[in-house]
């Protein structure tokens, strides 16, 4: 899965049968610091809820084709979730999951 920010929407003239009613989003892939990473791309919105400015996560290739009904709709990228909060692990600080000790 990859992080991205929605930067716009696309309105196609025609779509294949499996994409009827599925929003197409213009997204900017991001790195762990939420900085742009690569060129913007188009994602089919499997959640049907993501909007401009939202942080989302998406999948590519075969996984993208499996996210929509019917399966194997011809897409290269698909949104699978909207990020509620994001707190990357600091490489120098231990993660709370790793630093917890056993209770006595």
MOPAC internal coordinates of N, CA, C and O (Angstrom, degrees):
PM7 1SCF
backbone

  N    0.0000 0     0.00 0     0.00 0    0    0    0
  C    1.4425 1     0.00 0     0.00 0    1    0    0
  C    1.5152 1   109.30 1     0.00 0    2    1    0
  O    1.2310 1   121.35 1   -28.06 1    3    2    1
  N    1.3180 1   115.03 1   151.94 1    3    2    1
  C    1.4526 1   121.79 1  -176.76 1    5    3    2
  C    1.5254 1   109.71 1  -131.23 1    6    5    3
  O    1.2310 1   120.76 1   -31.75 1    7    6    5
  N    1.3343 1   116.16 1   148.25 1    7    6    5
  C    1.4605 1   121.49 1   175.44 1    9    7    6
  C    1.5154 1   110.27 1   -88.31 1   10    9    7
  O    1.2310 1   120.59 1   -31.08 1   11   10    9
  N    1.3327 1   116.49 1   148.92 1   11   10    9
  C    1.4621 1   121.42 1   175.80 1   13   11   10
  C    1.5228 1   108.64 1  -159.16 1   14   13   11
  O    1.2310 1   121.23 1   -16.99 1   15   14   13
  N    1.3271 1   115.26 1   163.01 1   15   14   13
  C    1.4596 1   121.54 1   174.17 1   17   15   14
  C    1.5281 1   107.69 1  -115.74 1   18   17   15
  O    1.2310 1   120.66 1   -44.77 1   19   18   17
  N    1.3351 1   116.34 1   135.23 1   19   18   17
  C    1.4613 1   121.23 1   178.47 1   21   19   18
  C    1.5277 1   108.00 1   -73.38 1   22   21   19
  O    1.2310 1   120.73 1   -56.35 1   23   22   21
  N    1.3349 1   116.21 1   123.65 1   23   22   21
  C    1.4620 1   120.20 1  -179.72 1   25   23   22
  C    1.5254 1   112.24 1  -112.90 1   26   25   23
  O    1.2310 1   119.92 1   177.65 1   27   26   25
  N    1.3135 1   117.76 1    -2.35 1   27   26   25
  C    1.4553 1   120.53 1   177.69 1   29   27   26
  C    1.5134 1   112.11 1   171.93 1   30   29   27
  O    1.2310 1   121.43 1    -0.25 1   31   30   29
  N    1.3193 1   114.87 1   179.75 1   31   30   29
  C    1.4615 1   121.37 1   178.08 1   33   31   30
  C    1.5227 1   108.84 1  -124.43 1   34   33   31
  O    1.2310 1   120.96 1   -20.51 1   35   34   33
  N    1.3120 1   115.78 1   159.49 1   35   34   33
  C    1.4568 1   121.64 1   176.84 1   37   35   34
  C    1.5174 1   108.81 1  -122.89 1   38   37   35
  O    1.2310 1   120.90 1   -35.80 1   39   38   37
  N    1.3100 1   115.89 1   144.20 1   39   38   37
  C    1.4553 1   121.24 1   176.99 1   41   39   38
  C    1.5264 1   107.37 1  -120.00 1   42   41   39
  O    1.2310 1   120.23 1   -74.92 1   43   42   41
  N    1.3304 1   117.17 1   105.08 1   43   42   41
  C    1.4670 1   119.92 1  -179.17 1   45   43   42
  C    1.5280 1   111.88 1   -78.22 1   46   45   43
  O    1.2310 1   120.84 1   -27.21 1   47   46   45
  N    1.3140 1   116.00 1   152.79 1   47   46   45
  C    1.4726 1   120.91 1   175.73 1   49   47   46
  C    1.5239 1   110.58 1   -72.72 1   50   49   47
  O    1.2310 1   120.86 1   135.67 1   51   50   49
  N    1.3297 1   115.97 1   -44.33 1   51   50   49
  C    1.4601 1   121.82 1   177.89 1   53   51   50
  C    1.5196 1   108.13 1  -140.44 1   54   53   51
  O    1.2310 1   121.01 1   -27.76 1   55   54   53
  N    1.3208 1   115.67 1   152.24 1   55   54   53
  C    1.4653 1   120.81 1   177.79 1   57   55   54
  C    1.5180 1   109.05 1  -137.64 1   58   57   55
  O    1.2310 1   121.19 1   -19.89 1   59   58   57
  N    1.3205 1   115.32 1   160.11 1   59   58   57
  C    1.4516 1   120.54 1   174.49 1   61   59   58
  C    1.5289 1   108.45 1   -67.54 1   62   61   59
  O    1.2310 1   120.17 1   -21.44 1   63   62   61
  N    1.2972 1   117.27 1   158.56 1   63   62   61
  C    1.4617 1   122.71 1  -174.44 1   65   63   62
  C    1.5291 1   112.98 1   -52.54 1   66   65   63
  O    1.2310 1   119.25 1   137.35 1   67   66   65
  N    1.3002 1   119.04 1   -42.65 1   67   66   65
  C    1.4580 1   122.00 1  -177.64 1   69   67   66
  C    1.5158 1   114.87 1   -70.82 1   70   69   67
  O    1.2310 1   120.11 1   166.78 1   71   70   69
  N    1.3375 1   117.40 1   -13.22 1   71   70   69
  C    1.4639 1   120.78 1  -179.97 1   73   71   70
  C    1.5219 1   113.29 1  -102.15 1   74   73   71
  O    1.2310 1   119.75 1  -176.86 1   75   74   73
  N    1.3215 1   118.08 1     3.14 1   75   74   73
  C    1.4598 1   120.85 1   178.59 1   77   75   74
  C    1.5312 1   109.42 1   -61.16 1   78   77   75
  O    1.2310 1   120.30 1   -56.29 1   79   78   77
  N    1.3211 1   117.04 1   123.71 1   79   78   77
  C    1.4593 1   121.84 1   179.09 1   81   79   78
  C    1.5142 1   115.23 1    84.56 1   82   81   79
  O    1.2310 1   119.70 1   177.23 1   83   82   81
  N    1.3216 1   118.17 1    -2.77 1   83   82   81
  C    1.4657 1   121.69 1   179.99 1   85   83   82
  C    1.5303 1   108.70 1   -91.60 1   86   85   83
  O    1.2310 1   119.91 1   -59.33 1   87   86   85
  N    1.3517 1   117.78 1   120.67 1   87   86   85
  C    1.4653 1   119.49 1   178.79 1   89   87   86
  C    1.5310 1   111.29 1   -64.95 1   90   89   87
  O    1.2310 1   120.68 1   -36.71 1   91   90   89
  N    1.3172 1   116.30 1   143.29 1   91   90   89
  C    1.4573 1   122.26 1   174.20 1   93   91   90
  C    1.5223 1   107.70 1  -109.19 1   94   93   91
  O    1.2310 1   120.80 1   -53.59 1   95   94   93
  N    1.3262 1   116.08 1   126.41 1   95   94   93
  C    1.4606 1   121.56 1  -175.33 1   97   95   94
  C    1.5173 1   111.16 1  -113.92 1   98   97   95
  O    1.2310 1   121.00 1   -37.55 1   99   98   97
  N    1.3165 1   115.70 1   142.45 1   99   98   97
  C    1.4641 1   123.33 1   173.94 1  101   99   98
  C    1.5120 1   104.83 1   -93.66 1  102  101   99
  O    1.2310 1   119.46 1   -62.74 1  103  102  101
  N    1.3408 1   118.63 1   117.26 1  103  102  101
  C    1.4692 1   121.66 1  -174.68 1  105  103  102
  C    1.5220 1   111.10 1  -125.52 1  106  105  103
  O    1.2310 1   121.46 1   -29.77 1  107  106  105
  N    1.3353 1   114.81 1   150.23 1  107  106  105
  C    1.4618 1   122.16 1   176.06 1  109  107  106
  C    1.5187 1   108.00 1  -106.61 1  110  109  107
  O    1.2310 1   119.18 1   -68.50 1  111  110  109
  N    1.3422 1   119.16 1   111.50 1  111  110  109
  C    1.4660 1   120.57 1   176.04 1  113  111  110
  C    1.5301 1   110.53 1   -59.46 1  114  113  111
  O    1.2310 1   121.01 1   -32.83 1  115  114  113
  N    1.3405 1   115.68 1   147.17 1  115  114  113
  C    1.4602 1   122.12 1  -177.12 1  117  115  114
  C    1.5195 1   110.80 1  -127.31 1  118  117  115
  O    1.2310 1   120.98 1   -25.17 1  119  118  117
  N    1.3346 1   115.72 1   154.83 1  119  118  117
  C    1.4610 1   120.26 1   173.55 1  121  119  118
  C    1.5314 1   108.73 1   -91.61 1  122  121  119
  O    1.2310 1   119.79 1     6.56 1  123  122  121
  N    1.3225 1   118.01 1  -173.44 1  123  122  121
  C    1.4667 1   121.95 1  -176.96 1  125  123  122
  C    1.5230 1   112.61 1   -64.15 1  126  125  123
  O    1.2310 1   120.06 1   155.43 1  127  126  125
  N    1.3386 1   117.48 1   -24.57 1  127  126  125
  C    1.4657 1   121.58 1   178.22 1  129  127  126
  C    1.5296 1   111.20 1   -89.98 1  130  129  127
  O    1.2310 1   120.12 1  -171.35 1  131  130  129
  N    1.3112 1   117.37 1     8.65 1  131  130  129
  C    1.4623 1   125.19 1  -178.49 1  133  131  130
  C    1.5249 1   112.78 1    63.86 1  134  133  131
  O    1.2310 1   120.48 1  -152.80 1  135  134  133
  N    1.3220 1   116.70 1    27.20 1  135  134  133
  C    1.4621 1   122.30 1   174.40 1  137  135  134
  C    1.5295 1   108.16 1   -93.84 1  138  137  135
  O    1.2310 1   119.90 1   -31.68 1  139  138  137
  N    1.3356 1   117.80 1   148.32 1  139  138  137
  C    1.4652 1   119.93 1   179.10 1  141  139  138
  C    1.5284 1   111.88 1   -53.99 1  142  141  139
  O    1.2310 1   121.18 1   -43.75 1  143  142  141
  N    1.3275 1   115.35 1   136.25 1  143  142  141
  C    1.4688 1   121.95 1  -179.18 1  145  143  142
  C    1.5195 1   108.48 1  -134.06 1  146  145  143
  O    1.2310 1   120.38 1   -85.91 1  147  146  145
  N    1.3095 1   116.87 1    94.09 1  147  146  145
  C    1.4527 1   119.84 1  -179.99 1  149  147  146
  C    1.5110 1   112.46 1    95.18 1  150  149  147
  O    1.2310 1   121.88 1     6.13 1  151  150  149
  N    1.3250 1   114.00 1  -173.87 1  151  150  149
  C    1.4604 1   121.15 1  -176.87 1  153  151  150
  C    1.5227 1   111.08 1   -86.56 1  154  153  151
  O    1.2310 1   119.92 1   -30.21 1  155  154  153
  N    1.3372 1   117.76 1   149.79 1  155  154  153
  C    1.4673 1   120.58 1   174.76 1  157  155  154
  C    1.5278 1   110.49 1   -59.62 1  158  157  155
  O    1.2310 1   121.00 1   -25.59 1  159  158  157
  N    1.3257 1   115.70 1   154.41 1  159  158  157
  C    1.4579 1   120.81 1  -179.84 1  161  159  158
  C    1.5165 1   110.49 1  -145.18 1  162  161  159
  O    1.2310 1   120.91 1    -9.84 1  163  162  161
  N    1.3098 1   115.87 1   170.16 1  163  162  161
  C    1.4624 1   122.37 1  -179.36 1  165  163  162
  C    1.5204 1   109.18 1   -99.83 1  166  165  163
  O    1.2310 1   120.88 1   -46.74 1  167  166  165
  N    1.3408 1   115.93 1   133.26 1  167  166  165
  C    1.4701 1   122.10 1   176.34 1  169  167  166
  C    1.5208 1   109.30 1  -124.56 1  170  169  167
  O    1.2310 1   120.40 1   -42.28 1  171  170  169
  N    1.3159 1   116.83 1   137.72 1  171  170  169
  C    1.4581 1   121.15 1   168.69 1  173  171  170
  C    1.5226 1   106.32 1   -76.64 1  174  173  171
  O    1.2310 1   120.00 1   -47.52 1  175  174  173
  N    1.3261 1   117.61 1   132.48 1  175  174  173
  C    1.4649 1   121.13 1  -176.33 1  177  175  174
  C    1.5200 1   110.57 1   -89.11 1  178  177  175
  O    1.2310 1   120.90 1   -85.94 1  179  178  177
  N    1.3318 1   115.89 1    94.06 1  179  178  177
  C    1.4593 1   121.25 1   178.65 1  181  179  178
  C    1.5184 1   113.10 1   -65.76 1  182  181  179
  O    1.2310 1   119.87 1   156.95 1  183  182  181
  N    1.3346 1   117.85 1   -23.05 1  183  182  181
  C    1.4670 1   121.05 1   178.82 1  185  183  182
  C    1.5177 1   111.54 1   -81.01 1  186  185  183
  O    1.2310 1   120.73 1   153.88 1  187  186  185
  N    1.3262 1   116.20 1   -26.12 1  187  186  185
  C    1.4699 1   123.98 1  -176.08 1  189  187  186
  C    1.5269 1   111.81 1    59.35 1  190  189  187
  O    1.2310 1   120.22 1  -154.28 1  191  190  189
  N    1.3512 1   117.18 1    25.72 1  191  190  189
  C    1.4632 1   120.58 1  -178.01 1  193  191  190
  C    1.5194 1   113.83 1  -132.76 1  194  193  191
  O    1.2310 1   118.78 1   169.04 1  195  194  193
  N    1.3137 1   119.93 1   -10.96 1  195  194  193
  C    1.4635 1   121.57 1  -175.30 1  197  195  194
  C    1.5250 1   110.22 1   -74.35 1  198  197  195
  O    1.2310 1   121.25 1   -36.11 1  199  198  197
  N    1.3338 1   115.22 1   143.89 1  199  198  197
  C    1.4566 1   120.61 1   179.76 1  201  199  198
  C    1.5109 1   111.53 1  -131.48 1  202  201  199
  O    1.2310 1   120.97 1    -7.00 1  203  202  201
  N    1.3069 1   115.74 1   173.00 1  203  202  201
  C    1.4618 1   122.81 1  -178.23 1  205  203  202
  C    1.5276 1   110.87 1   -55.29 1  206  205  203
  O    1.2310 1   120.99 1   -47.40 1  207  206  205
  N    1.3431 1   115.71 1   132.60 1  207  206  205
  C    1.4572 1   122.04 1   177.94 1  209  207  206
  C    1.5163 1   114.32 1    90.39 1  210  209  207
  O    1.2310 1   119.73 1   168.97 1  211  210  209
  N    1.3308 1   118.13 1   -11.03 1  211  210  209
  C    1.4647 1   120.00 1  -177.87 1  213  211  210
  C    1.5202 1   111.82 1   -80.27 1  214  213  211
  O    1.2310 1   121.61 1   -31.98 1  215  214  213
  N    1.3310 1   114.52 1   148.02 1  215  214  213
  C    1.4588 1   122.51 1   175.00 1  217  215  214
  C    1.5249 1   106.74 1   -87.59 1  218  217  215
  O    1.2310 1   120.71 1   -54.05 1  219  218  217
  N    1.3231 1   116.25 1   125.95 1  219  218  217
  C    1.4686 1   121.07 1  -176.74 1  221  219  218
  C    1.5228 1   109.59 1  -129.62 1  222  221  219
  O    1.2310 1   120.79 1   -11.51 1  223  222  221
  N    1.3215 1   116.09 1   168.49 1  223  222  221
  C    1.4567 1   119.76 1   168.38 1  225  223  222
  C    1.5200 1   107.73 1  -124.45 1  226  225  223
  O    1.2310 1   121.86 1   -35.54 1  227  226  225
  N    1.3361 1   114.04 1   144.46 1  227  226  225
  C    1.4583 1   119.81 1  -174.85 1  229  227  226
  C    1.5175 1   110.67 1  -136.23 1  230  229  227
  O    1.2310 1   121.67 1   -17.95 1  231  230  229
  N    1.3244 1   114.41 1   162.05 1  231  230  229
  C    1.4622 1   121.81 1   176.56 1  233  231  230
  C    1.5247 1   108.12 1  -119.73 1  234  233  231
  O    1.2310 1   121.34 1   -17.13 1  235  234  233
  N    1.3290 1   115.04 1   162.87 1  235  234  233
  C    1.4606 1   120.43 1  -177.60 1  237  235  234
  C    1.5250 1   110.80 1  -127.62 1  238  237  235
  O    1.2310 1   121.11 1   -12.99 1  239  238  237
  N    1.3084 1   115.48 1   167.01 1  239  238  237
  C    1.4632 1   124.36 1   174.10 1  241  239  238
  C    1.5236 1   112.68 1    63.71 1  242  241  239
  O    1.2310 1   120.85 1    44.67 1  243  242  241
  N    1.3066 1   115.98 1  -135.33 1  243  242  241
  C    1.4688 1   121.25 1  -175.72 1  245  243  242
  C    1.5254 1   111.67 1   -60.69 1  246  245  243
  O    1.2310 1   120.35 1   142.36 1  247  246  245
  N    1.3351 1   116.94 1   -37.64 1  247  246  245
  C    1.4597 1   120.38 1   179.65 1  249  247  246
  C    1.5271 1   110.68 1   -61.02 1  250  249  247
  O    1.2310 1   120.28 1   143.25 1  251  250  249
  N    1.3305 1   117.07 1   -36.75 1  251  250  249
  C    1.4626 1   120.70 1   178.28 1  253  251  250
  C    1.5238 1   110.73 1   -64.43 1  254  253  251
  O    1.2310 1   120.41 1   138.32 1  255  254  253
  N    1.3184 1   116.82 1   -41.68 1  255  254  253
  C    1.4636 1   121.04 1  -179.53 1  257  255  254
  C    1.5229 1   111.90 1   -65.20 1  258  257  255
  O    1.2310 1   120.01 1   154.41 1  259  258  257
  N    1.3238 1   117.58 1   -25.59 1  259  258  257
  C    1.4672 1   121.29 1  -178.75 1  261  259  258
  C    1.5215 1   113.53 1   -83.35 1  262  261  259
  O    1.2310 1   119.55 1   167.44 1  263  262  261
  N    1.3311 1   118.45 1   -12.56 1  263  262  261
  C    1.4660 1   120.39 1  -174.35 1  265  263  262
  C    1.5165 1   113.70 1   -79.47 1  266  265  263
  O    1.2310 1   119.81 1   162.00 1  267  266  265
  N    1.3022 1   117.97 1   -18.00 1  267  266  265
  C    1.4594 1   121.51 1  -176.38 1  269  267  266
  C    1.5197 1   110.64 1  -107.44 1  270  269  267
  O    1.2310 1   120.93 1   -25.70 1  271  270  269
  N    1.3321 1   115.82 1   154.30 1  271  270  269
  C    1.4651 1   121.17 1   176.35 1  273  271  270
  C    1.5112 1   108.78 1  -101.99 1  274  273  271
  O    1.2310 1   117.66 1   -46.45 1  275  274  273
  N    1.2802 1   122.05 1   133.55 1  275  274  273
  C    1.4590 1   125.65 1    -6.91 1  277  275  274
  C    1.5193 1   110.97 1   -69.60 1  278  277  275
  O    1.2310 1   120.58 1   -20.60 1  279  278  277
  N    1.3120 1   116.50 1   159.40 1  279  278  277
  C    1.4631 1   121.08 1  -179.55 1  281  279  278
  C    1.5231 1   110.91 1   -61.02 1  282  281  279
  O    1.2310 1   121.63 1   -24.16 1  283  282  281
  N    1.3062 1   114.48 1   155.84 1  283  282  281
  C    1.4621 1   123.90 1   178.50 1  285  283  282
  C    1.5252 1   113.58 1    64.69 1  286  285  283
  O    1.2310 1   121.28 1  -141.47 1  287  286  285
  N    1.3373 1   115.16 1    38.53 1  287  286  285
  C    1.4602 1   119.98 1   169.24 1  289  287  286
  C    1.5282 1   106.05 1   -68.45 1  290  289  287
  O    1.2310 1   118.91 1   -39.46 1  291  290  289
  N    1.3218 1   119.69 1   140.54 1  291  290  289
  C    1.4684 1   121.15 1  -174.98 1  293  291  290
  C    1.5343 1   113.34 1   -73.76 1  294  293  291
  O    1.2310 1   120.78 1   -96.45 1  295  294  293
  N    1.3325 1   116.12 1    83.55 1  295  294  293
  C    1.4678 1   121.93 1   175.83 1  297  295  294
  C    1.5223 1   108.74 1  -130.23 1  298  297  295
  O    1.2310 1   120.81 1   -27.46 1  299  298  297
  N    1.3271 1   116.05 1   152.54 1  299  298  297
  C    1.4617 1   121.07 1   177.38 1  301  299  298
  C    1.5212 1   112.27 1   -96.18 1  302  301  299
  O    1.2310 1   120.28 1   150.07 1  303  302  301
  N    1.3496 1   117.06 1   -29.93 1  303  302  301
  C    1.4609 1   121.93 1  -177.94 1  305  303  302
  C    1.5210 1   109.16 1  -140.06 1  306  305  303
  O    1.2310 1   120.53 1   -36.67 1  307  306  305
  N    1.3373 1   116.59 1   143.33 1  307  306  305
  C    1.4594 1   120.38 1   179.20 1  309  307  306
  C    1.5219 1   110.55 1  -144.05 1  310  309  307
  O    1.2310 1   121.06 1   -42.94 1  311  310  309
  N    1.3322 1   115.58 1   137.06 1  311  310  309
  C    1.4620 1   122.26 1   175.44 1  313  311  310
  C    1.5199 1   107.75 1   -73.70 1  314  313  311
  O    1.2310 1   120.59 1   -48.88 1  315  314  313
  N    1.3353 1   116.48 1   131.12 1  315  314  313
  C    1.4589 1   120.17 1   178.31 1  317  315  314
  C    1.5197 1   112.34 1  -117.49 1  318  317  315
  O    1.2310 1   119.71 1   172.19 1  319  318  317
  N    1.3351 1   118.16 1    -7.81 1  319  318  317
  C    1.4535 1   119.52 1   178.58 1  321  319  318
  C    1.5092 1   112.81 1  -171.03 1  322  321  319
  O    1.2310 1   121.75 1   -20.57 1  323  322  321
  N    1.3313 1   114.26 1   159.43 1  323  322  321
  C    1.4596 1   122.72 1   175.50 1  325  323  322
  C    1.5170 1   106.98 1  -108.25 1  326  325  323
  O    1.2310 1   120.28 1   -47.03 1  327  326  325
  N    1.3230 1   117.07 1   132.97 1  327  326  325
  C    1.4653 1   122.04 1  -176.77 1  329  327  326
  C    1.5258 1   109.04 1   -82.83 1  330  329  327
  O    1.2310 1   120.18 1   -58.12 1  331  330  329
  N    1.3480 1   117.27 1   121.88 1  331  330  329
  C    1.4635 1   121.86 1   177.13 1  333  331  330
  C    1.5156 1   111.32 1   -79.21 1  334  333  331
  O    1.2310 1   120.48 1   136.79 1  335  334  333
  N    1.3318 1   116.70 1   -43.21 1  335  334  333
  C    1.4628 1   121.03 1   177.64 1  337  335  334
  C    1.5164 1   108.06 1  -149.08 1  338  337  335
  O    1.2310 1   121.30 1   -23.52 1  339  338  337
  N    1.3309 1   115.13 1   156.48 1  339  338  337
  C    1.4567 1   119.83 1  -176.13 1  341  339  338
  C    1.5149 1   108.53 1  -141.40 1  342  341  339
  O    1.2310 1   120.34 1   -57.55 1  343  342  341
  N    1.3150 1   116.95 1   122.45 1  343  342  341
  C    1.4614 1   123.12 1   178.29 1  345  343  342
  C    1.5223 1   107.48 1  -140.52 1  346  345  343
  O    1.2310 1   120.18 1   -87.78 1  347  346  345
  N    1.3459 1   117.27 1    92.22 1  347  346  345
  C    1.4673 1   118.91 1  -179.01 1  349  347  346
  C    1.5121 1   111.05 1   -66.15 1  350  349  347
  O    1.2310 1   120.95 1   -31.88 1  351  350  349
  N    1.3210 1   115.79 1   148.12 1  351  350  349
  C    1.4630 1   120.39 1   176.33 1  353  351  350
  C    1.5160 1   109.24 1   -66.51 1  354  353  351
  O    1.2310 1   120.46 1   -44.41 1  355  354  353
  N    1.3324 1   116.72 1   135.59 1  355  354  353
  C    1.4580 1   121.91 1   174.62 1  357  355  354
  C    1.5183 1   106.73 1   -81.79 1  358  357  355
  O    1.2310 1   120.36 1   -51.61 1  359  358  357
  N    1.3136 1   116.92 1   128.39 1  359  358  357
  C    1.4698 1   120.86 1  -177.23 1  361  359  358
  C    1.5194 1   112.32 1   -61.01 1  362  361  359
  O    1.2310 1   119.62 1   152.30 1  363  362  361
  N    1.3416 1   118.32 1   -27.70 1  363  362  361
  C    1.4611 1   121.71 1  -177.78 1  365  363  362
  C    1.5237 1   113.33 1   -89.48 1  366  365  363
  O    1.2310 1   120.32 1   161.79 1  367  366  365
  N    1.3106 1   117.00 1   -18.21 1  367  366  365
  C    1.4662 1   119.97 1  -177.57 1  369  367  366
  C    1.5226 1   109.31 1  -108.33 1  370  369  367
  O    1.2310 1   120.08 1   -38.70 1  371  370  369
  N    1.3258 1   117.45 1   141.30 1  371  370  369
  C    1.4658 1   119.13 1   178.57 1  373  371  370
  C    1.5232 1   110.82 1   -69.41 1  374  373  371
  O    1.2310 1   120.92 1   -35.09 1  375  374  373
  N    1.2993 1   115.84 1   144.91 1  375  374  373
  C    1.4523 1   121.14 1   176.25 1  377  375  374
  C    1.5194 1   108.88 1   -69.33 1  378  377  375
  O    1.2310 1   119.64 1   -34.53 1  379  378  377
  N    1.3388 1   118.29 1   145.47 1  379  378  377
  C    1.4669 1   119.43 1   177.48 1  381  379  378
  C    1.5241 1   112.34 1   -55.37 1  382  381  379
  O    1.2310 1   119.79 1   146.84 1  383  382  381
  N    1.3296 1   118.00 1   -33.16 1  383  382  381
  C    1.4604 1   120.61 1   179.62 1  385  383  382
  C    1.5215 1   111.25 1   -67.14 1  386  385  383
  O    1.2310 1   120.21 1   145.49 1  387  386  385
  N    1.3223 1   117.20 1   -34.51 1  387  386  385
  C    1.4606 1   120.34 1  -177.89 1  389  387  386
  C    1.5218 1   112.41 1   -84.31 1  390  389  387
  O    1.2310 1   120.20 1   157.83 1  391  390  389
  N    1.3379 1   117.22 1   -22.17 1  391  390  389
  C    1.4566 1   118.92 1  -173.89 1  393  391  390
  C    1.5259 1   113.54 1   -92.83 1  394  393  391
  O    1.2310 1   119.93 1   172.19 1  395  394  393
  N    1.3247 1   117.74 1    -7.81 1  395  394  393
  C    1.4594 1   120.05 1  -178.95 1  397  395  394
  C    1.5213 1   110.53 1   -72.17 1  398  397  395
  O    1.2310 1   121.27 1   -46.79 1  399  398  397
  N    1.3082 1   115.18 1   133.21 1  399  398  397
  C    1.4594 1   119.80 1   176.41 1  401  399  398
  C    1.5142 1   110.24 1   -95.60 1  402  401  399
  O    1.2310 1   120.72 1    -6.89 1  403  402  401
  N    1.2954 1   116.23 1   173.11 1  403  402  401
  C    1.4616 1   120.20 1   177.19 1  405  403  402
  C    1.5021 1   109.22 1   -75.72 1  406  405  403
  O    1.2310 1   120.86 1   -36.80 1  407  406  405
  N    1.3111 1   115.96 1   143.20 1  407  406  405
  C    1.4636 1   120.48 1   177.84 1  409  407  406
  C    1.5126 1   109.12 1   -77.68 1  410  409  407
  O    1.2310 1   121.31 1   -39.25 1  411  410  409
  N    1.3209 1   115.10 1   140.75 1  411  410  409
  C    1.4622 1   119.90 1  -179.22 1  413  411  410
  C    1.4988 1   111.41 1   -86.77 1  414  413  411
  O    1.2310 1   120.10 1   180.00 1  415  414  413

